[in-house]
Amino acid sequence: MSAAATPAPSPAADVFELGSEHEQVVFANDPATGLRAIVAIHSTALGPALGGTRFYPYASTADAVRDVLNLSRGMSYKAALAGLDLGGGKAVIIGDPTTQKTEPLLRAYGRHVQSLGGRYYTACDVGTFSSDMDVIARECSFVTGRTVAHGGAGDSSVLTAYGVFQGMRAAATVAWGGPSLEGRTVGVAGVGKVGHHLVRHLVEDGATVVVTDVDAASIERVRTEHPAVRVVGSTDELVASALDVYAPCALGGALTDEVVEVLSARIVCGAANNQLAHPGVEKALEERGILYAPDYCVNSGGLIQVADELEGFSFERAHQRATGIFDTTLSVFERAASDGVPPAIAADRLAEQRMREVSRLRGVWLPAR
């Protein structure tokens, strides 16, 4: 999964070819509210699909299709590796959330999700927040990541960041013989929803932190909360810096051939989804002696948090489960060493093994009647 992102679709591409692994891809359209959304259900082999809704101004529908297919596939692997009885799905709403997000649009979207009958549960992602989930829930029963006031888990970025930190500690154990980041220089690209929480964990652990972000407000928040953190002007400047750990925490595709070529870090471990720009990057990282903690392994804390909401949310229980990301990441590195493959491939093998062995073996998941 980590090594095989869906290629950019051409204008004449067949959606069945692009989503050949997917069970269902739904295009939702509501001209009255301006809603244009795509819901992709990759697999329900382990249970109903769960994944966030991304509200983003894609340059084209083709870009949105590519993103939702990649993200939904990643959710299947993420849920499987995290030990959850859930499948993988994702949704994207095409548009600028700062100008186009309205109550009528979100409620129209909720009606479309409701029409899937529980095969897909939605939650927050880039451009959507717990308060948006409350609005969607006014039309839909299959919503997680709601506000605490409405009995939900609240902001899932809290445990996403905590899980990434646990994955980073596991990587440090393999790279340097111990889990502490004290004295290490960690570069964080993207200090928004998840990244600023990760910075706090790193500072508390004694790391030297360097950050960058295109959003001035996000940078200012980090400066205010952590005055000792150093800020650089761009991701290019960050990856060219002297780092021990590089943490991509913005959008996907961060690990390109060019980045790998100049990266000095011993470890790559971040919150962004689909970090490998294309198949083969995972091998280039290994050849350069860079230990890659697979993205969907370490960033599963948010999924663990919103999944716990389905049982009646307990932060303590979800936090304990997210702590297990440390052991899961170690198991990925152990499998990589035993199989003689990069960690990204080892993570895929472990996830696929669980999907085979624990699958309910009834094909497409259907809600109870």
DRENNUMAR-315658 format. One line per 5 residues: for each residue x, y, z of C-alpha. Coordinates in nm, 2 decimals, always signed. Layout:
BEGIN
X Y Z | ...
% end
This chain:
BEGIN
+0.00 +0.00 +0.00 | +0.26 +0.25 +0.10 | +0.46 +0.18 -0.21 | +0.18 +0.19 -0.47 | -0.02 +0.51 -0.49
-0.29 +0.54 -0.75 | -0.15 +0.73 -1.06 | -0.31 +1.06 -1.16 | -0.62 +0.98 -1.37 | -0.64 +1.10 -1.73
-0.95 +1.28 -1.85 | -1.06 +0.96 -2.03 | -0.97 +0.72 -1.74 | -1.21 +0.45 -1.65 | -1.32 +0.48 -1.29
-1.34 +0.10 -1.26 | -0.97 +0.08 -1.36 | -0.86 +0.35 -1.12 | -1.05 +0.21 -0.83 | -1.00 -0.16 -0.93
-0.94 -0.26 -0.56 | -1.23 -0.06 -0.43 | -1.57 -0.19 -0.34 | -1.76 +0.13 -0.41 | -1.70 +0.49 -0.52
-1.99 +0.73 -0.49 | -2.02 +1.07 -0.64 | -2.25 +1.30 -0.45 | -2.38 +1.62 -0.61 | -2.62 +1.88 -0.47
-2.62 +2.19 -0.70 | -2.85 +2.39 -0.46 | -2.58 +2.39 -0.19 | -2.28 +2.36 -0.41 | -2.19 +2.01 -0.27
-1.96 +1.81 -0.49 | -1.82 +1.51 -0.29 | -1.67 +1.17 -0.35 | -1.70 +0.88 -0.11 | -1.46 +0.59 -0.17
-1.51 +0.26 +0.02 | -1.19 +0.05 -0.03 | -1.27 -0.25 +0.19 | -1.52 -0.37 +0.44 | -1.35 -0.71 +0.49
-1.30 -0.63 +0.86 | -1.61 -0.42 +0.92 | -1.77 -0.10 +0.81 | -1.54 +0.15 +0.65 | -1.43 +0.45 +0.86
-1.24 +0.75 +0.74 | -1.25 +1.13 +0.75 | -1.40 +1.38 +0.52 | -1.14 +1.61 +0.35 | -1.27 +1.95 +0.24
-1.01 +2.08 -0.01 | -1.00 +2.30 -0.32 | -0.88 +2.04 -0.56 | -0.76 +2.18 -0.90 | -0.97 +1.92 -1.08
-1.21 +1.63 -1.02 | -0.94 +1.40 -1.14 | -0.71 +1.52 -0.86 | -0.99 +1.46 -0.61 | -1.05 +1.11 -0.74
-0.69 +1.02 -0.71 | -0.67 +1.15 -0.35 | -0.98 +0.98 -0.22 | -0.88 +0.65 -0.38 | -0.53 +0.67 -0.22
-0.66 +0.78 +0.12 | -0.94 +0.52 +0.14 | -0.70 +0.24 +0.06 | -0.46 +0.37 +0.32 | -0.75 +0.36 +0.58
-0.80 -0.01 +0.52 | -0.44 -0.08 +0.60 | -0.43 +0.16 +0.89 | -0.73 +0.00 +1.05 | -0.60 -0.35 +1.00
-0.25 -0.27 +1.14 | -0.41 -0.09 +1.43 | -0.60 -0.41 +1.52 | -0.95 -0.25 +1.46 | -1.25 -0.43 +1.33
-1.31 -0.17 +1.07 | -1.26 -0.13 +0.70 | -1.12 +0.16 +0.50 | -1.31 +0.45 +0.35 | -1.26 +0.82 +0.28
-1.45 +1.11 +0.15 | -1.35 +1.44 -0.02 | -1.56 +1.75 -0.06 | -1.43 +1.97 -0.35 | -1.41 +2.33 -0.26
-1.25 +2.59 -0.03 | -1.37 +2.53 +0.32 | -1.30 +2.89 +0.42 | -1.56 +3.02 +0.17 | -1.78 +2.74 +0.07
-1.85 +2.54 +0.39 | -2.21 +2.61 +0.49 | -2.46 +2.44 +0.71 | -2.68 +2.34 +0.41 | -2.38 +2.19 +0.22
-2.27 +1.99 +0.53 | -2.63 +1.87 +0.59 | -2.67 +1.77 +0.22 | -2.34 +1.58 +0.25 | -2.47 +1.41 +0.56
-2.78 +1.29 +0.37 | -2.56 +1.13 +0.11 | -2.35 +0.95 +0.37 | -2.67 +0.83 +0.54 | -2.79 +0.68 +0.21
-2.49 +0.43 +0.23 | -2.67 +0.27 +0.53 | -2.37 +0.24 +0.76 | -2.12 +0.10 +0.51 | -1.92 +0.42 +0.57
-1.87 +0.62 +0.89 | -1.72 +0.97 +0.85 | -1.50 +1.18 +1.08 | -1.28 +1.49 +1.06 | -0.99 +1.54 +0.82
-0.82 +1.84 +0.65 | -1.07 +2.12 +0.63 | -1.33 +1.97 +0.86 | -1.36 +1.98 +1.24 | -1.57 +1.82 +1.52
-1.82 +2.11 +1.50 | -1.87 +2.02 +1.13 | -1.94 +1.66 +1.23 | -2.21 +1.78 +1.46 | -2.38 +1.95 +1.17
-2.34 +1.64 +0.95 | -2.49 +1.43 +1.23 | -2.81 +1.63 +1.21 | -2.88 +1.43 +0.89 | -2.67 +1.12 +0.94
-2.63 +0.84 +1.20 | -2.29 +0.73 +1.09 | -2.06 +1.01 +1.22 | -1.77 +1.00 +1.46 | -1.53 +1.26 +1.58
-1.81 +1.47 +1.72 | -1.76 +1.74 +1.99 | -1.74 +1.64 +2.35 | -2.06 +1.84 +2.41 | -2.24 +1.59 +2.19
-2.08 +1.28 +2.34 | -1.80 +1.25 +2.09 | -1.43 +1.22 +2.11 | -1.36 +1.57 +2.00 | -1.04 +1.67 +1.82
-0.87 +1.35 +1.69 | -0.55 +1.53 +1.62 | -0.46 +1.49 +1.99 | -0.41 +1.12 +1.97 | -0.28 +1.13 +1.61
+0.01 +1.34 +1.73 | +0.06 +1.12 +2.04 | +0.07 +0.81 +1.82 | +0.33 +0.97 +1.58 | +0.54 +1.05 +1.89
+0.51 +0.68 +2.00 | +0.62 +0.57 +1.65 | +0.91 +0.81 +1.66 | +1.02 +0.67 +2.00 | +1.01 +0.32 +1.85
+1.22 +0.43 +1.55 | +1.47 +0.59 +1.79 | +1.49 +0.26 +1.98 | +1.60 +0.09 +1.66 | +1.82 +0.37 +1.53
+1.99 +0.47 +1.86 | +1.92 +0.20 +2.11 | +1.67 +0.40 +2.32 | +1.33 +0.57 +2.29 | +1.42 +0.92 +2.40
+1.44 +1.21 +2.16 | +1.64 +1.42 +2.40 | +1.92 +1.60 +2.23 | +1.80 +1.50 +1.88 | +1.70 +1.76 +1.62
+1.36 +1.70 +1.48 | +1.22 +1.89 +1.18 | +0.84 +1.92 +1.16 | +0.69 +2.02 +0.82 | +0.34 +2.14 +0.90
+0.23 +2.25 +1.24 | -0.14 +2.27 +1.19 | -0.40 +2.03 +1.35 | -0.15 +1.75 +1.43 | +0.19 +1.91 +1.40
+0.16 +2.16 +1.68 | +0.06 +1.88 +1.92 | +0.36 +1.68 +1.81 | +0.59 +1.98 +1.87 | +0.47 +1.98 +2.23
+0.56 +1.61 +2.28 | +0.90 +1.66 +2.13 | +0.98 +1.97 +2.33 | +0.87 +1.80 +2.65 | +1.10 +1.51 +2.56
+1.40 +1.74 +2.53 | +1.43 +1.75 +2.15 | +1.55 +2.05 +1.95 | +1.27 +2.13 +1.72 | +1.27 +2.31 +1.38
+0.94 +2.38 +1.20 | +0.79 +2.52 +0.89 | +0.44 +2.59 +0.76 | +0.28 +2.79 +0.49 | +0.02 +2.92 +0.73
+0.15 +3.22 +0.93 | -0.11 +3.17 +1.21 | +0.01 +2.81 +1.27 | +0.37 +2.93 +1.30 | +0.27 +3.21 +1.54
+0.09 +2.97 +1.76 | +0.40 +2.75 +1.79 | +0.62 +3.06 +1.85 | +0.39 +3.16 +2.13 | +0.37 +2.82 +2.30
+0.73 +2.72 +2.24 | +0.96 +3.02 +2.20 | +1.27 +2.79 +2.18 | +1.14 +2.63 +1.85 | +1.33 +2.75 +1.54
+1.13 +2.84 +1.23 | +1.26 +2.82 +0.87 | +1.10 +2.96 +0.57 | +1.02 +2.65 +0.36 | +1.00 +2.28 +0.35
+1.30 +2.27 +0.11 | +1.50 +2.47 +0.37 | +1.39 +2.23 +0.64 | +1.48 +1.91 +0.46 | +1.82 +2.05 +0.37
+1.89 +2.13 +0.74 | +2.10 +1.91 +0.97 | +1.83 +1.68 +1.12 | +1.81 +1.36 +1.31 | +1.44 +1.31 +1.25
+1.22 +1.45 +0.97 | +0.85 +1.46 +1.04 | +0.62 +1.53 +0.74 | +0.29 +1.65 +0.89 | +0.13 +1.83 +0.60
-0.02 +1.68 +0.28 | +0.09 +1.36 +0.10 | +0.37 +1.30 -0.14 | +0.63 +1.46 +0.08 | +0.90 +1.20 +0.02
+1.02 +1.26 -0.33 | +1.35 +1.15 -0.49 | +1.48 +1.50 -0.45 | +1.39 +1.51 -0.08 | +1.55 +1.17 -0.01
+1.86 +1.27 -0.20 | +1.93 +1.58 +0.03 | +1.78 +1.45 +0.36 | +2.03 +1.42 +0.64 | +1.79 +1.27 +0.89
+1.84 +0.91 +1.02 | +1.46 +0.87 +1.08 | +1.15 +0.98 +0.89 | +0.84 +0.96 +1.10 | +0.54 +1.20 +1.05
+0.17 +1.24 +1.05 | +0.10 +1.30 +0.68 | -0.08 +1.03 +0.48 | +0.07 +0.88 +0.16 | +0.41 +1.02 +0.22
+0.59 +0.82 -0.05 | +0.56 +1.01 -0.37 | +0.58 +0.70 -0.59 | +0.68 +0.33 -0.57 | +1.05 +0.29 -0.51
+1.10 +0.58 -0.27 | +1.09 +0.33 +0.02 | +1.39 +0.15 -0.13 | +1.57 +0.48 -0.19 | +1.53 +0.56 +0.18
+1.66 +0.23 +0.29 | +1.96 +0.26 +0.05 | +2.05 +0.59 +0.21 | +2.03 +0.44 +0.56 | +1.72 +0.63 +0.65
+1.47 +0.45 +0.88 | +1.12 +0.51 +0.76 | +0.83 +0.46 +1.00 | +0.53 +0.39 +0.77 | +0.28 +0.67 +0.78
-0.04 +0.47 +0.83 | +0.13 +0.28 +1.11 | +0.23 +0.58 +1.32 | -0.06 +0.82 +1.24 | -0.34 +0.58 +1.34
-0.40 +0.74 +1.68 | -0.67 +0.96 +1.53 | -0.85 +0.66 +1.39 | -0.82 +0.48 +1.72 | -0.97 +0.78 +1.89
-1.27 +0.82 +1.67 | -1.32 +0.44 +1.65 | -1.34 +0.43 +2.03 | -1.64 +0.67 +2.00 | -1.84 +0.39 +1.84
-1.82 +0.20 +2.18 | -1.90 +0.51 +2.39 | -1.59 +0.72 +2.41 | -1.33 +0.68 +2.68 | -1.02 +0.90 +2.63
-0.83 +0.68 +2.88 | -0.91 +0.37 +2.68 | -0.83 +0.53 +2.35 | -0.50 +0.68 +2.49 | -0.40 +0.33 +2.61
-0.47 +0.18 +2.27 | -0.27 +0.46 +2.10 | +0.02 +0.39 +2.32 | +0.04 +0.05 +2.15 | +0.16 +0.22 +1.83
+0.50 +0.20 +1.99 | +0.49 -0.18 +1.99 | +0.32 -0.20 +1.65 | +0.59 +0.01 +1.49 | +0.86 -0.21 +1.65
+0.68 -0.51 +1.50 | +0.69 -0.35 +1.16 | +1.07 -0.29 +1.19 | +1.12 -0.65 +1.31 | +0.92 -0.79 +1.02
+1.12 -0.57 +0.78 | +1.45 -0.71 +0.92 | +1.33 -1.07 +0.91 | +1.19 -1.05 +0.56 | +1.47 -0.83 +0.43
+1.24 -0.57 +0.30 | +1.18 -0.19 +0.37 | +0.95 -0.11 +0.66 | +0.68 +0.02 +0.42 | +0.65 -0.32 +0.26
+0.67 -0.50 +0.59 | +0.38 -0.29 +0.72 | +0.17 -0.38 +0.41 | +0.24 -0.75 +0.47 | +0.13 -0.73 +0.83
-0.19 -0.54 +0.75 | -0.27 -0.78 +0.46 | -0.20 -1.08 +0.68 | -0.45 -0.96 +0.94 | -0.71 -0.88 +0.67
-0.68 -1.23 +0.54 | -0.67 -1.41 +0.88 | -0.93 -1.20 +1.07 | -1.16 -1.11 +0.78 | -1.52 -1.21 +0.84
-1.51 -1.40 +0.52 | -1.84 -1.28 +0.40 | -1.74 -1.05 +0.12 | -1.90 -0.72 +0.12 | -2.00 -0.59 +0.46
-2.37 -0.51 +0.50 | -2.54 -0.34 +0.79 | -2.76 -0.55 +1.01 | -3.12 -0.58 +0.90
% end
